């Protein structure tokens, strides 16, 4: 595998990288599909970094869209060290989404010491198969990315989503390029966080990954005409109740056309 003029050459064949769009509603799934994305990661509450979507959202998206859908399995925000009750809920969500015939699941579980929780991850993977399995950016919270990568390879995980243990991919490019090289064909290292249509080509030329994870939102105004200003649906750190984010089909098409 090598990179020539921005294109991946695998077994002497030119392979364009897969573009996965991170999103949280059915309208966005359709926009990603219309923008020629290859796959979507369906979540809820991206403000929290992405939580498990509702079953109704997943079923509606499956009914209306043909694009492969990977579903987030994350019962709450915060860390990735889960209680027994939270772990049970994660297993039930995997079973529900498997029954809904999604393409794959996305999850991550760590030990208190900052390692991949191999035993719990193995249980999730066994339940999920034959669905595709992605280990999400819990990877970026591990104390040793090289050990974590080998643990995930040993578990048979299909891909790992990572920003290179930095806030964004642009800051983590050195580690990402190293991980892609070390991983080879054993696991897909999928860079994600902070990739846009402006920096994608430069990032791809530097890292040479086979897949990328991208969030390309737009905002539209709420249809509400009555705006009470003294009532809030969340805490003090919050988004406006009167703007709604969806995936921008045009931005997806633009980034898809760069390579």
Helices and strands as residue ranges (DSSP letters): E 2-4, E 7-10, E 13-15, E 18-23, H 26-34, E 39-42, G 46-48, H 55-64, E 68-72, H 84-99, E 104-107, H 118-128, E 132-135, G 137-141, H 145-155, E 159-162, H 173-183, E 188-192, H 200-207, E 211-214, E 217-221, E 243-247, H 249-256
